[in-house]
Amino acid sequence: HNLPPLEHSYSELPLITN
């Protein structure tokens, strides 16, 4: 499975960003 960079995922998820 090809997953996008973690940084990109974090940016999309406010919960993780916060």
mmCIF entry with sequence, helices, sheets and N, C-alpha, C, O atoms, coordinates in Angstrom:
data_MODEL
# 
_entry.id   MODEL 
# 
_entity.id                         1 
_entity.type                       polymer 
_entity.pdbx_number_of_molecules   1 
# 
_entity_poly.entity_id                      1 
_entity_poly.type                           'polypeptide(L)' 
_entity_poly.nstd_linkage                   no 
_entity_poly.nstd_monomer                   no 
_entity_poly.pdbx_seq_one_letter_code       HNLPPLEHSYSELPLITN 
_entity_poly.pdbx_seq_one_letter_code_can   HNLPPLEHSYSELPLITN 
_entity_poly.pdbx_strand_id                 A 
# 
loop_
_entity_poly_seq.entity_id 
_entity_poly_seq.num 
_entity_poly_seq.mon_id 
_entity_poly_seq.hetero 
1 1  HIS n 
1 2  ASN n 
1 3  LEU n 
1 4  PRO n 
1 5  PRO n 
1 6  LEU n 
1 7  GLU n 
1 8  HIS n 
1 9  SER n 
1 10 TYR n 
1 11 SER n 
1 12 GLU n 
1 13 LEU n 
1 14 PRO n 
1 15 LEU n 
1 16 ILE n 
1 17 THR n 
1 18 ASN n 
# 
_struct_asym.id          A 
_struct_asym.entity_id   1 
# 
loop_
_struct_conf.conf_type_id 
_struct_conf.id 
_struct_conf.pdbx_PDB_helix_id 
_struct_conf.beg_label_comp_id 
_struct_conf.beg_label_asym_id 
_struct_conf.beg_label_seq_id 
_struct_conf.pdbx_beg_PDB_ins_code 
_struct_conf.end_label_comp_id 
_struct_conf.end_label_asym_id 
_struct_conf.end_label_seq_id 
_struct_conf.pdbx_end_PDB_ins_code 
_struct_conf.beg_auth_comp_id 
_struct_conf.beg_auth_asym_id 
_struct_conf.beg_auth_seq_id 
_struct_conf.end_auth_comp_id 
_struct_conf.end_auth_asym_id 
_struct_conf.end_auth_seq_id 
_struct_conf.pdbx_PDB_helix_class 
_struct_conf.details 
_struct_conf.pdbx_PDB_helix_length 
HELX_P HELX_P1 AA1 LEU A 6  ? GLU A 12 ? LEU A 6  GLU A 12 1 ? 7 
HELX_P HELX_P2 AA2 PRO A 14 ? THR A 17 ? PRO A 14 THR A 17 1 ? 4 
# 
_struct_conf_type.id          HELX_P 
_struct_conf_type.criteria    ? 
_struct_conf_type.reference   ? 
# 
loop_
_atom_site.group_PDB 
_atom_site.id 
_atom_site.type_symbol 
_atom_site.label_atom_id 
_atom_site.label_alt_id 
_atom_site.label_comp_id 
_atom_site.label_asym_id 
_atom_site.label_entity_id 
_atom_site.label_seq_id 
_atom_site.pdbx_PDB_ins_code 
_atom_site.Cartn_x 
_atom_site.Cartn_y 
_atom_site.Cartn_z 
_atom_site.occupancy 
_atom_site.B_iso_or_equiv 
_atom_site.pdbx_formal_charge 
_atom_site.auth_seq_id 
_atom_site.auth_comp_id 
_atom_site.auth_asym_id 
_atom_site.auth_atom_id 
_atom_site.pdbx_PDB_model_num 
ATOM 1  N N  . HIS A 1 1  ? 0.855  -1.198 0.000  1.00 0.00 ? 1  HIS A N  1 
ATOM 2  C CA . HIS A 1 1  ? 0.000  0.000  0.000  1.00 0.00 ? 1  HIS A CA 1 
ATOM 3  C C  . HIS A 1 1  ? 0.886  1.242  0.000  1.00 0.00 ? 1  HIS A C  1 
ATOM 4  O O  . HIS A 1 1  ? 1.809  1.364  0.805  1.00 0.00 ? 1  HIS A O  1 
ATOM 5  N N  . ASN A 1 2  ? 0.589  2.154  -0.912 1.00 0.00 ? 2  ASN A N  1 
ATOM 6  C CA . ASN A 1 2  ? 1.375  3.391  -0.967 1.00 0.00 ? 2  ASN A CA 1 
ATOM 7  C C  . ASN A 1 2  ? 0.685  4.493  -0.173 1.00 0.00 ? 2  ASN A C  1 
ATOM 8  O O  . ASN A 1 2  ? -0.394 4.960  -0.539 1.00 0.00 ? 2  ASN A O  1 
ATOM 9  N N  . LEU A 1 3  ? 1.315  4.894  0.904  1.00 0.00 ? 3  LEU A N  1 
ATOM 10 C CA . LEU A 1 3  ? 0.728  5.948  1.740  1.00 0.00 ? 3  LEU A CA 1 
ATOM 11 C C  . LEU A 1 3  ? 1.435  7.276  1.495  1.00 0.00 ? 3  LEU A C  1 
ATOM 12 O O  . LEU A 1 3  ? 2.644  7.301  1.263  1.00 0.00 ? 3  LEU A O  1 
ATOM 13 N N  . PRO A 1 4  ? 0.685  8.389  1.545  1.00 0.00 ? 4  PRO A N  1 
ATOM 14 C CA . PRO A 1 4  ? 1.269  9.719  1.351  1.00 0.00 ? 4  PRO A CA 1 
ATOM 15 C C  . PRO A 1 4  ? 2.152  10.075 2.542  1.00 0.00 ? 4  PRO A C  1 
ATOM 16 O O  . PRO A 1 4  ? 2.058  9.434  3.589  1.00 0.00 ? 4  PRO A O  1 
ATOM 17 N N  . PRO A 1 5  ? 3.012  11.088 2.400  1.00 0.00 ? 5  PRO A N  1 
ATOM 18 C CA . PRO A 1 5  ? 3.889  11.516 3.489  1.00 0.00 ? 5  PRO A CA 1 
ATOM 19 C C  . PRO A 1 5  ? 3.095  11.803 4.758  1.00 0.00 ? 5  PRO A C  1 
ATOM 20 O O  . PRO A 1 5  ? 1.985  12.329 4.685  1.00 0.00 ? 5  PRO A O  1 
ATOM 21 N N  . LEU A 1 6  ? 3.637  11.470 5.895  1.00 0.00 ? 6  LEU A N  1 
ATOM 22 C CA . LEU A 1 6  ? 2.952  11.693 7.172  1.00 0.00 ? 6  LEU A CA 1 
ATOM 23 C C  . LEU A 1 6  ? 2.616  13.169 7.349  1.00 0.00 ? 6  LEU A C  1 
ATOM 24 O O  . LEU A 1 6  ? 1.546  13.513 7.852  1.00 0.00 ? 6  LEU A O  1 
ATOM 25 N N  . GLU A 1 7  ? 3.523  14.029 6.941  1.00 0.00 ? 7  GLU A N  1 
ATOM 26 C CA . GLU A 1 7  ? 3.308  15.474 7.093  1.00 0.00 ? 7  GLU A CA 1 
ATOM 27 C C  . GLU A 1 7  ? 2.036  15.908 6.376  1.00 0.00 ? 7  GLU A C  1 
ATOM 28 O O  . GLU A 1 7  ? 1.293  16.755 6.872  1.00 0.00 ? 7  GLU A O  1 
ATOM 29 N N  . HIS A 1 8  ? 1.792  15.327 5.212  1.00 0.00 ? 8  HIS A N  1 
ATOM 30 C CA . HIS A 1 8  ? 0.597  15.680 4.438  1.00 0.00 ? 8  HIS A CA 1 
ATOM 31 C C  . HIS A 1 8  ? -0.649 15.228 5.187  1.00 0.00 ? 8  HIS A C  1 
ATOM 32 O O  . HIS A 1 8  ? -1.633 15.962 5.278  1.00 0.00 ? 8  HIS A O  1 
ATOM 33 N N  . SER A 1 9  ? -0.599 14.022 5.716  1.00 0.00 ? 9  SER A N  1 
ATOM 34 C CA . SER A 1 9  ? -1.743 13.475 6.449  1.00 0.00 ? 9  SER A CA 1 
ATOM 35 C C  . SER A 1 9  ? -2.023 14.320 7.688  1.00 0.00 ? 9  SER A C  1 
ATOM 36 O O  . SER A 1 9  ? -3.178 14.612 7.999  1.00 0.00 ? 9  SER A O  1 
ATOM 37 N N  . TYR A 1 10 ? -0.960 14.712 8.394  1.00 0.00 ? 10 TYR A N  1 
ATOM 38 C CA . TYR A 1 10 ? -1.130 15.522 9.603  1.00 0.00 ? 10 TYR A CA 1 
ATOM 39 C C  . TYR A 1 10 ? -1.792 16.852 9.258  1.00 0.00 ? 10 TYR A C  1 
ATOM 40 O O  . TYR A 1 10 ? -2.650 17.343 9.992  1.00 0.00 ? 10 TYR A O  1 
ATOM 41 N N  . SER A 1 11 ? -1.383 17.424 8.137  1.00 0.00 ? 11 SER A N  1 
ATOM 42 C CA . SER A 1 11 ? -1.940 18.716 7.730  1.00 0.00 ? 11 SER A CA 1 
ATOM 43 C C  . SER A 1 11 ? -3.445 18.598 7.494  1.00 0.00 ? 11 SER A C  1 
ATOM 44 O O  . SER A 1 11 ? -4.206 19.528 7.760  1.00 0.00 ? 11 SER A O  1 
ATOM 45 N N  . GLU A 1 12 ? -3.853 17.442 6.993  1.00 0.00 ? 12 GLU A N  1 
ATOM 46 C CA . GLU A 1 12 ? -5.279 17.242 6.713  1.00 0.00 ? 12 GLU A CA 1 
ATOM 47 C C  . GLU A 1 12 ? -6.059 16.970 7.993  1.00 0.00 ? 12 GLU A C  1 
ATOM 48 O O  . GLU A 1 12 ? -7.254 17.255 8.069  1.00 0.00 ? 12 GLU A O  1 
ATOM 49 N N  . LEU A 1 13 ? -5.383 16.418 8.999  1.00 0.00 ? 13 LEU A N  1 
ATOM 50 C CA . LEU A 1 13 ? -6.067 16.073 10.243 1.00 0.00 ? 13 LEU A CA 1 
ATOM 51 C C  . LEU A 1 13 ? -5.794 17.119 11.329 1.00 0.00 ? 13 LEU A C  1 
ATOM 52 O O  . LEU A 1 13 ? -4.702 17.157 11.897 1.00 0.00 ? 13 LEU A O  1 
ATOM 53 N N  . PRO A 1 14 ? -6.792 17.970 11.618 1.00 0.00 ? 14 PRO A N  1 
ATOM 54 C CA . PRO A 1 14 ? -6.638 19.014 12.634 1.00 0.00 ? 14 PRO A CA 1 
ATOM 55 C C  . PRO A 1 14 ? -6.352 18.419 14.020 1.00 0.00 ? 14 PRO A C  1 
ATOM 56 O O  . PRO A 1 14 ? -5.665 19.036 14.833 1.00 0.00 ? 14 PRO A O  1 
ATOM 57 N N  . LEU A 1 15 ? -6.876 17.236 14.278 1.00 0.00 ? 15 LEU A N  1 
ATOM 58 C CA . LEU A 1 15 ? -6.676 16.607 15.586 1.00 0.00 ? 15 LEU A CA 1 
ATOM 59 C C  . LEU A 1 15 ? -5.188 16.342 15.834 1.00 0.00 ? 15 LEU A C  1 
ATOM 60 O O  . LEU A 1 15 ? -4.676 16.587 16.927 1.00 0.00 ? 15 LEU A O  1 
ATOM 61 N N  . ILE A 1 16 ? -4.516 15.846 14.820 1.00 0.00 ? 16 ILE A N  1 
ATOM 62 C CA . ILE A 1 16 ? -3.091 15.549 14.957 1.00 0.00 ? 16 ILE A CA 1 
ATOM 63 C C  . ILE A 1 16 ? -2.282 16.852 14.926 1.00 0.00 ? 16 ILE A C  1 
ATOM 64 O O  . ILE A 1 16 ? -1.310 17.018 15.664 1.00 0.00 ? 16 ILE A O  1 
ATOM 65 N N  . THR A 1 17 ? -2.712 17.774 14.048 1.00 0.00 ? 17 THR A N  1 
ATOM 66 C CA . THR A 1 17 ? -2.018 19.051 13.940 1.00 0.00 ? 17 THR A CA 1 
ATOM 67 C C  . THR A 1 17 ? -2.071 19.797 15.271 1.00 0.00 ? 17 THR A C  1 
ATOM 68 O O  . THR A 1 17 ? -1.119 20.471 15.665 1.00 0.00 ? 17 THR A O  1 
ATOM 69 N N  . ASN A 1 18 ? -3.204 19.658 15.951 1.00 0.00 ? 18 ASN A N  1 
ATOM 70 C CA . ASN A 1 18 ? -3.383 20.345 17.225 1.00 0.00 ? 18 ASN A CA 1 
ATOM 71 C C  . ASN A 1 18 ? -2.854 19.478 18.345 1.00 0.00 ? 18 ASN A C  1 
ATOM 72 O O  . ASN A 1 18 ? -2.909 19.873 19.509 1.00 0.00 ? 18 ASN A O  1 
# 
